[in-house]
Amino acid sequence: MVLHTEVTDVELRQEIRRGQLVLAGHRQSKTYGKLRCRSGQRMHRENRIFFESESEALVLGYRPCGSCMHAAFKKWKHGVI
């Protein structure tokens, strides 16, 4: 887990290119989604958090985004995840 406020833009881009960060989340709503999600791109920097994997986000209590991760959201909603 990486808080957006604790890394520079250069460091962040490097970690994304290397595949170390694959998902982004919103700290207040406890949701996570794909890096290209329109909802995620609109959030403020201080609310954004990055994850290395979906399992990391789930362990930390985050739920899938209903927009960009619709199938995972449906599973989560029905208690399958």
Protein Blocks (a to p, Z undefined) as FASTA:
>chain_A
ZZfklpcfklmmmmmmnopambdcdfklopacdfklmklmmpcfklpccdfbfklmmmno
pacdfklmmmlmmmmmnomZZ
